[in-house]
Amino acid sequence: MTLAPALTITLADYRDARDAADVVALLDAYARDPMGGGERLRDDVKARLVGDLAADPQAFSLLARLEDKAVGLANCFMGYSTFAAAPLVNIHDLAVLPEARGRGIGKALLQAVEAEALKRGACKITLEVLSGNPARHLYAREGYGDYQLDPAAGHALFWQKRLT
């Protein structure tokens, strides 16, 4: 794995036209990937996405650019751990364009999320991953794993109920 020296990771400025366009384009590419559901983002979602993120004080996004081209994205949200009485960061989306994979960009994004989480006083970082997603190996190498309180009670499951 060779990480190009021209990789930069920055906090997205949702008011900046370039950053906004890159957030939408990268999330759309992720949505089209089998690990993102395999379907493009709807036009109304593309139109609202950045404005909604900008209006949410708990949201932040990190953009990875290689040779000044956007190739990776982490969309994150601040939450709160009641058991620790401290903030936490949830990585809601972590995406690297297929042509840029295997170059350490995902690892660099995870490390940048961790640095930002520490800066914001977070006690932990959470994420969800499909069991068949090859990125789970990267997450495990970076210290992520199943959530358990008591092994006898099993590990946490992430469930959903669609409302729309």
Secondary structure, DSSP 4 states (H G I P E B T S, - for coil): ----TTEEEEE--TTSHHHHHHHHHHHHHHHHSGGGTSSPPPHHHHHHHHHHHHH-TTEEEEEEEETTEEEEEEEEEEEEETTTTEEEEEEEEEEE-GGGTTSSHHHHHHHHHHHHHHHTT-S-EEE---TT-THHHHHHHTT-----S-GGG-----------
